[in-house]
């Protein structure tokens, strides 16, 4: 059946600057530097922050330090290989 065959994942759009992809670190720096400098002195409408009150807050389930430590220990070997061992 065709619905169980592997499918290609959708392409990820890369960062572009002046219509060109940022393939080198210097290209990425120029894109970020230019974007920051363009926005640096623009006025900000702080009233958009008032709209955040419209969204409901998600409450955390309570947990103890022991619960947290046990979960970290349990999933430690399943984490990314970063120094903090968290995925």
C-alpha angles and dihedrals in degrees: 000000000000095000092066096052120106115265129201114255116244115269117260115233111235128217111274130194122192088353094303127107117250100239097155130053091242090055091051091048091052091050094049094040092050093047092050094047091048092054098035099095100029118121116251124220101220091186090083086073089065089068090065089077088068092068120083118241121240112227121216119235108245117254136170130236088253091054090050093048092048092052092048091050092046095053098033094106091050094058132104118272093254120127092252091056091222122125 
